[in-house]
Amino acid sequence: LEKRVTGLYRFDQFIVQLSGILDCGLWTFVLTLFALMGLQQVMALRVSARQEYVGLNITEHGAKREISGVYQVMRHHARTGNLSRRVTIAPFTEVGVIGNWYNQVIAALEQVTAKNEAIVNTAADGILTIAVRSLQIQSANPATARIFDYAPHQLINQPLTPLLAADSSHQPFSTSDLQQLLHGAAQQGQALELYGHSRSGQAFPLEIMVAVTQLHEDAFFTLLLRDITVRKAAEDSLRSSESRERQKSAQLNEALLQLKQAQAQLIQAEKMSSLGQLVAGIAHEINNPVTFVHSNLEHAQDYVNDLLFALEKYRQHSGPLPTDLQSELDSIELDYVATDFPRLLQSMFTGTTRIREIVTSLRTFSRLDEAELKVVDIHEGLEAALMILAHHQHSPATCPPIAIAKDYGTLPQVECYPGALNQVFVYILTNAFEALQQQYAELASAQSAPALLLQDMQPPKVTIRTGTLSETEIFIAISDNGPGIPDTIKEQIFDPFFSTRPIGQGKGLGLSISHQIVTEQHRGKLKFHSIPNVETEFTLILPIRLQP
């Protein structure tokens, strides 16, 4: 019991001591709080710059009016864009330091803006700011106003679409089309060439560069405009000048080609004229004695027949002849002479007839130097050409004789220049003969079984066909079964100086001159078709009468 009383007494003392400590602490806190409140009334509370940066509420420090002044200046700048107004706050306060920094930023921005405005206002090219959604003009520099013949303030808030068009017409763009066009130019970074329309309605070419600027939720097109009327005129003038120069160059080239062709044709015509004169002279010189011999052979044959008849009658009515005379008659074989001599005369007659035919062909061929328009038989000219080229049919040794197939139709007399037309026949027939001979020569020189190749080939042949196409036209077709004409040179076949022969063996004038004779001189057509290793055919289409 005594121990319990002692414990209760000690616990009661502990409670009294704890109560005293709590009372002292409470009074100390109350007295300190009242002291601080009194100190705040005497002197305003100051904080460090670091504390100001980390976000202490300045309004707690009594700076509401200073912050309101800064806000009003900022709002003025944002609303008007005029950066001349400044924050006016005592710089020794924390808000004053912020205002001073803001004034420095605004001054630098104002300086940059002034420089940019000076560049924009003095630029020779037009500069426009356009709202992307509405395509309304937000700003325009003086150069833009000069380009479109408006005052700058007249362009502000006006739509862009009436000012631009795709061409010189007055049909403006729709808003969607122009938006799409400007977006594409901005993305590709390429200049647009459109037409502008001034206030007076005049159209002029423009070069436009486009950029897109995003400001918060609004987007703007910045357009750089350049009037390229002078440049376009210079380009047109340059193109016209280039076109004239190219035309002059083409004319000079054509004149040079015609001059070369005319020179070559004159040389060739002179050669053919000389050849015609030579042939005519030879034909004349041969014709006289051959005609004399041919005419006398007929009388000689009659005389011989009469003498042989008289001799036979004499032998029938005479007696035996003296021995020496009979020996002489036996030695000369009188019976054989009597039988063979008429044959000999007949062969001579055949030979002179052939010579006369050759002379006639030579005289026909000698028309090469005739320039008069005449009505002739085309078949005579073909026969004359074949006779002149007869030696080509049997040479060289590597080529078999070339067969000539004639399929002549009934042709009327044709009005033409016979000498020039015979020249065409000679050129085309010569090409056919040489193509066949060259084919056999190449096969004969081949290293792999040339004999077998030659056996498999068709015999060389040239076919000549004639006929009428209508009441006003005839055709002459000359074909061969040679190697043909490669597709790669078909377009050049009638070009002057073009030849497939080795250098020195051909001048490339035959077909060119033939084409000119047929198409220009006779107003006809000369065409060809060729199938490799099967056939090549040249066809002349000539009018029966040449209209003046």
Secondary structure, DSSP 8 states (H G I E B T S, - for coil): -HHHHHHHHHHHHHHHHHHHHHHHHHHHHHHHHHHHHHHHHHS-----HHHHHTT--GGGGT-HHHHHHHHHHHHHHHHH----------TTSHHHHHHHHHHHHHHHHHHHHHHHHHHHHH-SSEEEEEETTT-BEEEE-HHHHHHHT--HHHHTT-BSGGGEESSSSS-B--HHHHHHHHHHHHHHT--EEEEEE-TT--EEEEEEEEEEEEETTEEEEEEEEEE-HHHHHHHHHHHHHHHHHHHHHHHHHHHHHHHHHHHHHHHHHHHHHHHHHHHHHHHHHHHHHHHHHHHHHHHHHHHHHHHHHHHHHHHHHS----HHHHHHHHHHTHHHHHHHHHHHHHHHHHHHHHHHHHHHHHHHHGGGG--S-EEE-HHHHHHHHHHHTGGGGG--TTS---EEEEE------EEE-HHHHHHHHHHHHHHHHHHHHHHHHHHHT-SS-HHHHHHHS---EEEEEEEESSSSEEEEEEEE-SS---GGGGGGTTSTT--SS-TTT--S-HHHHHHHIIIIIS--EEEEEEETTTEEEEEEEEESS---
